[in-house]
Amino acid sequence: MASGGVTNALPYCSLASSPLTASIADQHGVTLRRISHRPRNPAARADADEKGVIDDFQDQLHADGSPRAFATNLMVDQATFFAPIVLNNELCLGCHGRAGRDIDSETLAILQKLYPQDEATGFALGELRGAWRIDIPLSALAESGVASDSESP
């Protein structure tokens, strides 16, 4: 971004974001992904359970402006952590805002080329872009000492 702006960063982000996310997940033994109701990459489309989480975050955002992260057990052998992604920086609008207003024509052309099924534009500041989902095996939590049984010390 610093050396060439949005149009320079887009091709890099398109190639680098998935391997970067995967390497962080591998390093920590978790599954890490961004999910969205309006994805840029179709692989990030929220499934039915995830859509419910996004709907809850939307409700919280409209109620008090502050959706809250939480953990749950969607599967017996893992804990799942969800954290909202709220667009809170004007810089985000250069790729996720409104075409012709926030996104210039050169950037829009690159987005359309890299992501022909893109649904991740038309957002405004303060709107929910999606969520982070982190699946953590309970065995990894137990090994780290984070998870413990219900006995008090």
Phi and psi in degrees as GROMACS dihedral restraints (atoms count N, CA, C in turn):
[ dihedral_restraints ]
;  ai    aj    ak    al  type     phi  dphi    fc
    3     4     5     6     1   -64.4    20    10
    4     5     6     7     1   -35.8    20    10
    6     7     8     9     1   -92.6    20    10
    7     8     9    10     1   -19.3    20    10
    9    10    11    12     1  -148.9    20    10
   10    11    12    13     1     8.5    20    10
   12    13    14    15     1    73.5    20    10
   13    14    15    16     1  -168.1    20    10
   15    16    17    18     1   -60.1    20    10
   16    17    18    19     1   -44.4    20    10
   18    19    20    21     1   -64.8    20    10
   19    20    21    22     1   -27.1    20    10
   21    22    23    24     1   -79.7    20    10
   22    23    24    25     1   -34.4    20    10
   24    25    26    27     1   -77.3    20    10
   25    26    27    28     1   -32.4    20    10
   27    28    29    30     1   -56.1    20    10
   28    29    30    31     1   -51.5    20    10
   30    31    32    33     1   -60.7    20    10
   31    32    33    34     1   -37.1    20    10
   33    34    35    36     1   -65.0    20    10
   34    35    36    37     1   -49.2    20    10
   36    37    38    39     1   -61.3    20    10
   37    38    39    40     1   -38.1    20    10
   39    40    41    42     1   -59.6    20    10
   40    41    42    43     1   -39.6    20    10
   42    43    44    45     1   -87.1    20    10
   43    44    45    46     1   -33.7    20    10
   45    46    47    48     1   -92.7    20    10
   46    47    48    49     1   -23.5    20    10
   48    49    50    51     1   -65.5    20    10
   49    50    51    52     1   -43.9    20    10
   51    52    53    54     1   -66.3    20    10
   52    53    54    55     1   -48.1    20    10
   54    55    56    57     1   -63.0    20    10
   55    56    57    58     1   -35.2    20    10
   57    58    59    60     1   -64.7    20    10
   58    59    60    61     1   -47.4    20    10
   60    61    62    63     1   -60.4    20    10
   61    62    63    64     1   -44.4    20    10
   63    64    65    66     1   -62.9    20    10
   64    65    66    67     1   -39.7    20    10
   66    67    68    69     1   -67.9    20    10
   67    68    69    70     1   -37.6    20    10
   69    70    71    72     1   -66.3    20    10
   70    71    72    73     1   -43.5    20    10
   72    73    74    75     1   -61.8    20    10
   73    74    75    76     1   -45.8    20    10
   75    76    77    78     1   -61.6    20    10
   76    77    78    79     1   -41.1    20    10
   78    79    80    81     1   -59.6    20    10
   79    80    81    82     1   -34.6    20    10
   81    82    83    84     1  -105.4    20    10
   82    83    84    85     1     0.9    20    10
   84    85    86    87     1    69.2    20    10
   85    86    87    88     1    33.0    20    10
   87    88    89    90     1  -125.4    20    10
   88    89    90    91     1   169.7    20    10
   90    91    92    93     1  -106.3    20    10
   91    92    93    94     1   126.5    20    10
   93    94    95    96     1  -127.0    20    10
   94    95    96    97     1   126.8    20    10
   96    97    98    99     1  -153.2    20    10
   97    98    99   100     1   154.0    20    10
   99   100   101   102     1   -91.8    20    10
  100   101   102   103     1   139.0    20    10
  102   103   104   105     1  -124.2    20    10
  103   104   105   106     1   153.4    20    10
  105   106   107   108     1  -154.5    20    10
  106   107   108   109     1   151.5    20    10
  108   109   110   111     1   -81.5    20    10
  109   110   111   112     1   -17.9    20    10
  111   112   113   114     1  -136.0    20    10
  112   113   114   115     1    78.0    20    10
  114   115   116   117     1   -78.3    20    10
  115   116   117   118     1   153.4    20    10
  117   118   119   120     1   -82.2    20    10
  118   119   120   121     1   -47.0    20    10
  120   121   122   123     1  -101.2    20    10
  121   122   123   124     1   124.9    20    10
  123   124   125   126     1   -55.5    20    10
  124   125   126   127     1   -26.4    20    10
  126   127   128   129     1   -65.7    20    10
  127   128   129   130     1   -16.9    20    10
  129   130   131   132     1   -94.1    20    10
  130   131   132   133     1     5.2    20    10
  132   133   134   135     1   -65.0    20    10
  133   134   135   136     1   130.5    20    10
  135   136   137   138     1   -65.5    20    10
  136   137   138   139     1   136.1    20    10
  138   139   140   141     1   -79.8    20    10
  139   140   141   142     1  -175.5    20    10
  141   142   143   144     1   -59.9    20    10
  142   143   144   145     1   -45.0    20    10
  144   145   146   147     1   -64.9    20    10
  145   146   147   148     1   -43.9    20    10
  147   148   149   150     1   -66.3    20    10
  148   149   150   151     1   -35.7    20    10
  150   151   152   153     1   -62.2    20    10
  151   152   153   154     1   -37.2    20    10
  153   154   155   156     1   -62.3    20    10
  154   155   156   157     1   -40.0    20    10
  156   157   158   159     1   -63.5    20    10
  157   158   159   160     1   -46.1    20    10
  159   160   161   162     1   -61.9    20    10
  160   161   162   163     1   -41.3    20    10
  162   163   164   165     1   -60.6    20    10
  163   164   165   166     1   -41.5    20    10
  165   166   167   168     1   -62.9    20    10
  166   167   168   169     1   -43.2    20    10
  168   169   170   171     1   -61.6    20    10
  169   170   171   172     1   -41.0    20    10
  171   172   173   174     1   -60.1    20    10
  172   173   174   175     1   -46.0    20    10
  174   175   176   177     1   -59.9    20    10
  175   176   177   178     1   -44.0    20    10
  177   178   179   180     1   -64.4    20    10
  178   179   180   181     1   -40.1    20    10
  180   181   182   183     1   -62.1    20    10
  181   182   183   184     1   -42.6    20    10
  183   184   185   186     1   -73.3    20    10
  184   185   186   187     1   -31.2    20    10
  186   187   188   189     1   -73.5    20    10
  187   188   189   190     1   -48.2    20    10
  189   190   191   192     1  -139.3    20    10
  190   191   192   193     1     7.7    20    10
  192   193   194   195     1    76.0    20    10
  193   194   195   196     1    10.1    20    10
  195   196   197   198     1  -142.6    20    10
  196   197   198   199     1    81.8    20    10
  198   199   200   201     1   -67.4    20    10
  199   200   201   202     1   141.0    20    10
  201   202   203   204     1  -111.0    20    10
  202   203   204   205     1   136.6    20    10
  204   205   206   207     1   -66.3    20    10
  205   206   207   208     1   154.6    20    10
  207   208   209   210     1  -156.7    20    10
  208   209   210   211     1   163.4    20    10
  210   211   212   213     1  -118.1    20    10
  211   212   213   214     1   149.6    20    10
  213   214   215   216     1  -151.8    20    10
  214   215   216   217     1   172.0    20    10
  216   217   218   219     1  -112.5    20    10
  217   218   219   220     1   100.3    20    10
  219   220   221   222     1   -84.2    20    10
  220   221   222   223     1   -24.0    20    10
  222   223   224   225     1  -131.6    20    10
  223   224   225   226     1   151.9    20    10
  225   226   227   228     1   -59.5    20    10
  226   227   228   229     1   -36.6    20    10
  228   229   230   231     1   -99.8    20    10
  229   230   231   232     1    14.4    20    10
  231   232   233   234     1  -149.3    20    10
  232   233   234   235     1   154.7    20    10
  234   235   236   237     1  -102.8    20    10
  235   236   237   238     1   142.2    20    10
  237   238   239   240     1  -121.3    20    10
  238   239   240   241     1   129.9    20    10
  240   241   242   243     1  -112.2    20    10
  241   242   243   244     1   130.5    20    10
  243   244   245   246     1  -118.9    20    10
  244   245   246   247     1   135.3    20    10
  246   247   248   249     1  -133.1    20    10
  247   248   249   250     1   132.6    20    10
  249   250   251   252     1   -70.3    20    10
  250   251   252   253     1   149.3    20    10
  252   253   254   255     1  -113.7    20    10
  253   254   255   256     1   106.8    20    10
  255   256   257   258     1  -107.7    20    10
  256   257   258   259     1   131.4    20    10
  258   259   260   261     1   -72.3    20    10
  259   260   261   262     1   110.2    20    10
  261   262   263   264     1  -128.7    20    10
  262   263   264   265     1    16.2    20    10
  264   265   266   267     1  -134.8    20    10
  265   266   267   268     1   128.8    20    10
  267   268   269   270     1   -53.8    20    10
  268   269   270   271     1   -31.7    20    10
  270   271   272   273     1   -57.7    20    10
  271   272   273   274     1   -34.8    20    10
  273   274   275   276     1   -60.9    20    10
  274   275   276   277     1   -31.1    20    10
  276   277   278   279     1   -68.6    20    10
  277   278   279   280     1   -19.2    20    10
  279   280   281   282     1   -62.0    20    10
  280   281   282   283     1   -20.9    20    10
  282   283   284   285     1  -120.9    20    10
  283   284   285   286     1   -23.3    20    10
  285   286   287   288     1  -116.4    20    10
  286   287   288   289     1    -1.4    20    10
  288   289   290   291     1   -81.0    20    10
  289   290   291   292     1  -151.6    20    10
  291   292   293   294     1   -95.1    20    10
  292   293   294   295     1   133.0    20    10
  294   295   296   297     1   -60.4    20    10
  295   296   297   298     1   136.9    20    10
  297   298   299   300     1    82.3    20    10
  298   299   300   301     1   -18.1    20    10
  300   301   302   303     1  -110.3    20    10
  301   302   303   304     1   -55.4    20    10
  303   304   305   306     1  -103.8    20    10
  304   305   306   307     1   -33.7    20    10
  306   307   308   309     1  -104.0    20    10
  307   308   309   310     1   119.8    20    10
  309   310   311   312     1   -75.9    20    10
  310   311   312   313     1   165.7    20    10
  312   313   314   315     1   -63.2    20    10
  313   314   315   316     1   -35.8    20    10
  315   316   317   318     1   -65.7    20    10
  316   317   318   319     1   -44.6    20    10
  318   319   320   321     1   -64.6    20    10
  319   320   321   322     1   -43.7    20    10
  321   322   323   324     1   -59.7    20    10
  322   323   324   325     1   -40.6    20    10
  324   325   326   327     1   -62.8    20    10
  325   326   327   328     1   -40.8    20    10
  327   328   329   330     1   -66.8    20    10
  328   329   330   331     1   -43.5    20    10
  330   331   332   333     1   -58.3    20    10
  331   332   333   334     1   -45.4    20    10
  333   334   335   336     1   -65.3    20    10
  334   335   336   337     1   -32.9    20    10
  336   337   338   339     1   -73.0    20    10
  337   338   339   340     1   -46.2    20    10
  339   340   341   342     1   -74.2    20    10
  340   341   342   343     1   -32.9    20    10
  342   343   344   345     1  -133.9    20    10
  343   344   345   346     1    77.3    20    10
  345   346   347   348     1   -61.6    20    10
  346   347   348   349     1   -21.1    20    10
  348   349   350   351     1  -104.7    20    10
  349   350   351   352     1    22.1    20    10
  351   352   353   354     1   -56.9    20    10
  352   353   354   355     1   129.0    20    10
  354   355   356   357     1  -119.8    20    10
  355   356   357   358     1     7.8    20    10
  357   358   359   360     1   -96.6    20    10
  358   359   360   361     1    31.1    20    10
  360   361   362   363     1  -119.1    20    10
  361   362   363   364     1   171.4    20    10
  363   364   365   366     1    89.4    20    10
  364   365   366   367     1    10.5    20    10
  366   367   368   369     1   -85.2    20    10
  367   368   369   370     1   159.4    20    10
  369   370   371   372     1  -122.5    20    10
  370   371   372   373     1   162.6    20    10
  372   373   374   375     1   -56.0    20    10
  373   374   375   376     1   140.6    20    10
  375   376   377   378     1    88.2    20    10
  376   377   378   379     1    -4.3    20    10
  378   379   380   381     1   -89.6    20    10
  379   380   381   382     1   155.7    20    10
  381   382   383   384     1   -79.6    20    10
  382   383   384   385     1   124.0    20    10
  384   385   386   387     1   -91.3    20    10
  385   386   387   388     1   -25.8    20    10
  387   388   389   390     1   158.2    20    10
  388   389   390   391     1  -145.8    20    10
  390   391   392   393     1  -154.5    20    10
  391   392   393   394     1   157.7    20    10
  393   394   395   396     1   -90.0    20    10
  394   395   396   397     1   138.9    20    10
  396   397   398   399     1  -123.6    20    10
  397   398   399   400     1   125.5    20    10
  399   400   401   402     1  -124.4    20    10
  400   401   402   403     1   118.1    20    10
  402   403   404   405     1   -99.4    20    10
  403   404   405   406     1   123.8    20    10
  405   406   407   408     1  -119.6    20    10
  406   407   408   409     1   117.4    20    10
  408   409   410   411     1   -59.5    20    10
  409   410   411   412     1   134.4    20    10
  411   412   413   414     1   -60.4    20    10
  412   413   414   415     1   -30.7    20    10
  414   415   416   417     1   -62.3    20    10
  415   416   417   418     1   -37.1    20    10
  417   418   419   420     1   -67.9    20    10
  418   419   420   421     1   -37.3    20    10
  420   421   422   423     1   -66.4    20    10
  421   422   423   424     1   -41.4    20    10
  423   424   425   426     1   -64.1    20    10
  424   425   426   427     1   -42.2    20    10
  426   427   428   429     1   -64.4    20    10
  427   428   429   430     1   -32.4    20    10
  429   430   431   432     1   -82.2    20    10
  430   431   432   433     1   -12.0    20    10
  432   433   434   435     1    86.7    20    10
  433   434   435   436     1     1.3    20    10
  435   436   437   438     1   -73.1    20    10
  436   437   438   439     1   -44.9    20    10
  438   439   440   441     1   -88.0    20    10
  439   440   441   442     1   136.4    20    10
  441   442   443   444     1  -142.0    20    10
  442   443   444   445     1   166.1    20    10
  444   445   446   447     1   -75.6    20    10
  445   446   447   448     1   179.8    20    10
  447   448   449   450     1   -81.3    20    10
  448   449   450   451     1    -0.4    20    10
  450   451   452   453     1   -71.7    20    10
  451   452   453   454     1   137.5    20    10
  453   454   455   456     1   -85.0    20    10
  454   455   456   457     1   150.8    20    10
